[in-house]
Amino acid sequence: MKVSVGLIEGRSAVEIDLSGNFTDTSGRPYSPGRHLFTSEVTLIPSDPSSCAFALDDVAIGIGFHWERRERQVFRGAFRLARRAGGLTVINEVPLEEYVTSVISSEMSASCPLELLKAHAVISRSWLWFPKANPSRPRTKAGTRPGRRPDSHEILRWYGREAHPDFDVCADDHCQRYQGITKAFAPAATAAVQATAGQFLRYNGAICDARFSKSCGGMTERYATAWEDEDVPYLESVYDGPAQSRSMSSEAWIRSSPSAYCNTDDSALLARVLPGFDQETRDFYRWRVTYSPEELAALIESRLGVDLGPIRDLQALARGPSGRIYKLKVAGERDHVIIGKELEIRRALSRTHLYSSAFVVDNEPGRIILSGAGWGHGVGLCQIGAAVMANKGITYTEILAHYYRGTTVSL
């Protein structure tokens, strides 16, 4: 099976460096070197195993605190599609090569082998889920407007969009895919070969295998981040050998309880995190401080509502990990209720808060958010899984821990 991946959209022209010989669909040859394209074209490599193409200025982490632009290298076919907004660059690669790139881009190709195996299974499953369930629409961005015309509620969620020109995008909004740029270790290829064709299944059906960077000690349930739907294998689990926690959400977030993802092992983190992710070390517990005026200006710029200086933030609903999915923000002039978790993170940061699992302290002239975890927290916790793999826990055991009641099979 081939996977089509959207790399860049909205360009008036695209420069590409070819390594090896390519031909277009009419048979016209393209030799190695730099080429400029301004119209639709499809280039096929003469040797898929050795030919590659490179793109400059590829945006990664779009909208998040690690956003940047990089030069990236890809194998497979190169296709340009013209749309109203400009040219879209699409890479077409075999499924298992796509998975090899994803597990080397989401984490590092130098990760423990059992983590790479676990990630290969869930990345393959996440991609295949909508194909295996055509009658069930994939999660899309959605809104639930307030019940009254004057309602102050903004409730939005962001899911895997249906791309008209390709299967998945290459960034964090789908799965990170950076071609062969980061796939430098034999372990990544070995992990994909060892799990080739394997999927995560629940009652025999392929799973919608979600994952995030750090759950903060407790994974979250599906409905906190997306539709109001119970997904049995995407329920909350404690990220450790124990079965549950006994403290309240606020006490949990204010403390630093033992968990797999509660690690400061610098050597391990250097092995498992890509270079730009290593810049984020306060992923387990973190703190952000705003003045009331700063927070008001931020919310107005993000949501288009003028509340005046912010007086209070009140969690109206939390998931089992402590992540807020309904938040009341009260200002001197007005208030707004925000949900779900990613919309809260987006509203309270110039990029995105690490997570919506936070507690609030009001002090004279400042509002302090103390939080836990990095990402939506649903499904596999990447850093927790890395710690498990480093302890010698197998990939099937890792997957059984995060996705309760599932199995791994062809």
N, C-alpha and C positions, 0 to 999 in steps of 0.2 A: 504494500500500500504506500502511496505517496501522500505526503503532508504538504499543504501549501501554507507558507508563513509570511504574513505581511511585515516587512522590515521598515519601510519608510512610506509616508503618504504626503501628498500635497507639494511635490517638487515640480518646478517648471522645467528643470533639466537635471539629469543624473549623470555623474561621472563615475566610472567603474574601472578598476584595475583588474585585468584578466591575467591569470596565471595558468597557462596552458591554452590549447586551441578550442574554440567554440564555433558553432554554426547556428544560424537562425533557421526558422522553419522553412525558408525557401532554399536552404542549402548554401547560403552565402557564408564564407568563412570569416572568422574574427581571430586575429593573431594575438599573442600575449602583448600586454601594454595597456595604456590608459585610453579609454574611449568615452566620448560624450554622446548621450542619447537625449533626444527631445520628443520622441514619439514612441508609440507602442512597438514592442519587440519581444521576442522570446529567444534566448540563447541556450543551446544545449551543449554541455561539455563533451568533448571527444572521448575523454576517459574520466568517468565520475569519481574514481578513486584518487586521481592525482590533480585534476583541474580544479581551480578555485577562483573566486572573485572577491574583491575587497571594496568596501564602501567607507568613505570618510564621513565624519560628523553624524554618526548614528546616535540618536537620543536614547538613553536608557534611564529607567527609574522616573519616567515622566510624571511630574507633579509631586514626587516624594522628596524627602530631604537629601537623598543621595543622587538626585538627577544630575546627569552629565552627558557629554558627547564623546564618543570613542570611534576609532577606526576598527572595523570588524571584518573578519574573513569568513567566507561561506563556501561550501561545496554544493553541487547540484545545479539544477537549472535556474536561470535568471529570467524573470518576466516583468515587463513594464506594462501596466494598464493605465490608460488615460481616463480620468474622471473629471467632474466639474471643478474639483479643487486642485487638480494637477495630476502628476504622475504618481502611481503607487508601485513600489518595488516589492516583488513577491519572489520568494525562494521556494522551490519545490524539491523536497528531499524524501528519501525512504523513511518510513516510520521509525525504525530502530536507530537510524542515524539522527533523526530529530530527537529521540529520547536521550541519546548519548550527549547531545549538545545541551539539552535542558538540565540534566543532572549535573553537568559541569558548569552551568551558568547560574542556576539557582543556588547551588552550594559550590564547593571547590572540588576539582577532579582529584585532589589529594585526600579526600575524606576517607574514613574507614570504609572498607569494601561493603560491609553489611548495610551501612547507611545508603551508599550508592545503589545497592540492590533494591532497598525499600523505596527509594525515590524513583527508580526506574519503573517499578510496578505502579506507583500512584500517578506518576506523570503520564504513563501510557493509558491508565484507566481514566484519568480526568479528560484526556483528549478524546478517547473513544466513547465515553458515556453518552453524548448526544447522538452519536451514530448508532449505538446499540439500543437507544430508546427514542426512536423518531416520533413516537406518539406523545412523548413527554417533552414539552418545550424546554430548552435550556434556560437557565436562570438569566434573566435580562435585567437591565436597570429598570426600576419601577418607582412609583410614587403612590402614596395613599393620602389623598387630600383630606383636609379637615371636614367634619360633618356639616359645619355651618359656613356660609359665605365669608363671615368675618373671623373664621378660625385662625388662631395663631400657630397652628401646628404645621411643621414642615417634616414630612416623613419620606425619605428616599433611601433606596439601596442600589448598589452598583454590582452587576454580575458579569458573566461572560457574554459579551455582545455577539450577535450573529453578524459576522463579517460577510458582505456580499461577494467579495472578490477572493477571499482566502479562508482557510479553516480557523487559524488562530493568529493573533498578533505576536510580536516577539518580545513584548515587555511584560512588566509585573501585572498588568491588567489581565493577562492570560497566564502564560508561563514564560519565564525568562528563556530566551533562545538567542545565543550569540555565536551561532555557527561553530566553526572550529577554533574560534579565538581563544576559548578557555579549555578546550578538550585536549589537554596536553599530557595526561597521565594514562598509562595502560589500564589502570583500575576502572576508569569510567567505561571503557570498551568491554572489559571483563565483566563488569556488573550487568551491562545490557545483554551480553551474550548469555550469561548465566540465568537471566530471567526472561529470555526472549519469548514473546508471546504470552507472558503471564499477566493476569489482571487481578485486581482486588474485587471480590464478589461478595454479595450479601444475598442469601437465598438463591444463589446461582446467577444473579444478575450483576453486571458490571457496575461498580460504584462510582459515584461522583466524588472522587477522592480529593477533598480540599486539604490545604496545608498552609501554614504561616511560619514566620521566622522563630518567634518565641511566644509560647502561650502564657508565660508569667507564672507558671506553676499549676495551672488548671486550664484545660481546654474548654472551648465554648461550644454551645449548641448551634445548629444551623440557623434557626429562626432569629437569633439575635442579629445576624448580619444580613440575611436575605428574607425571602417570603416567610409568612407565618405558617411554616410547615415543619412537621417533625420528621426528621430523617434518622432512623434508628441507629445507624452506624456513625452518625455525626452528632452524638450526644457528648456531654461534658465528662471528662475523666481527669483524675488527679495525675499529674505528671511525675509519678514516682511509684515506688513499690507498694505504698499504702493504698487503701481503697477510697478514702474520703478525707475531707477536712472538717474540723469542728468549729472553727472561728467564723465570725461574720465577714462579709465581703470587705467592709472598711478595715477591720483588723487585719485581714489577709493582705490587703494592698499595702498597709502601713508597715507590715513586718517583712521579713525576708526568709520565708519558710524553705526548708529543704525540698528540692525538686530536681529532676534531671536537668532542666534548662537553667537552674541556678548554678552557674559555673563561672569561675574566673580563671580557668585553666588556659593561660595565654597560648601555650604550645598547641593545645587542641583547637582553640578558636582560630589560630593562624592556619591550621590544616583544613578546617571545614568551611570558613567563610571566604567568599571572594574578596579581593583587595578593598573595594569600596565599602563592603559591609563591615570590614574590620574597623572602620572609623567609628562605628556605633558600638560602644562597649557598655552603655548603661541600659541595655535592652531588658534586663530582668526587673529592675526598679529604676524609675527616672523621676525627674522633677522639672516643671516649667513654671515660670513666674511672669505675671502680667500686671500692669496697672489697670484700673477700671477703664480708663480712657483708651489704652492700647487694645484691650480686649473688645471694646465697643467698636473701634475703628476696624478691627480685624473681622468681626462678625458682619459689619455693614459691607465690607468689601467682598466677603465670601458669599453672603446670603442676600444682600440687598435690602436689609432691614436696619433702620436706625432706632436703636433702643436707648440711646444715651449711655452715659457711664454705667458700667455693669455693677450691680449691687450683689448679685448672688447667682450661683449655679446649683441647681438641685436635681439630683438623680431621681427620676420618677419610676424607672424600671431598669433592673440589672439582670444580666444572665448569670448562670452559676459560676463563671470565672470572675465575676465582678465587673465585666464589661457593661457599660451603660448603653442601652438602646433607646431610651427616651429621656431627654434632658431638658429641664426648664431653665432658660436663661432670662433673668430679670434685670432690666435696666431702670434708670431713673424715669424714662418716658414710656416704656412699653416692655413687653416680654414676648418670648417665642419659645415654642417647644420643638426640639430637634430630634430626629431619629432617621435611620438606624445608626449602627456603630460607625460606619465609614463617613457618613454625613456629619456626625458629631466630631470626628477626628479632623475632617476637612474644615469645619466651621471654626475650630479653635486653634488653628495653626496656619502659618503662611504656606506650609506644604501639607503635611498631615501629622497629627499627633502620633506617637508610636502606637498607642492603642486607646480604646475608650474605657479601659479599666483604670479609673482614677478616683481619688477623693479630693475634696476642695477645702482649703483653709483660707478664710478671709482675715487679712491683717490690715492695719491702717495703710492705705495707699497701694495695696497689692493683693492679688489673688493668686494663690499657689495651688497648682495641680500636681499631686503626687501619684504616679501611676505604675502600672505593672504590665510587662509584656510588650511585644512588638508584632503588630499585625492583628488580624481578626480572631486568631486563636482557635479556629475551627479545624478539626482533623489533626493531621500530623504536626507536631512541633519540631521544626527542623533542628534546632539546637539541642532540644531534649533527645531527639532520635540520634543525634551525633554522639551524645554522651552515652546513650545506651549501647550503640555500636562499639564505642571505645571500651566498654566494659565486657565485650564479648557476647552480647545479646544478638541473636540472629535476626535477619531481616523479617522473617515470618513472625517471630515473636514481637518485634517492634511494631509491625502492622497490626497484629492482634491486640496490642496494648492501646493504640490510638483509635482503632476502628473496631469496636467491640462487636462480636458476632460475625465477623467477616472471615473469609478464607482466601487463599491465593491459589489460582489454578489457570490453566490455559483456556 
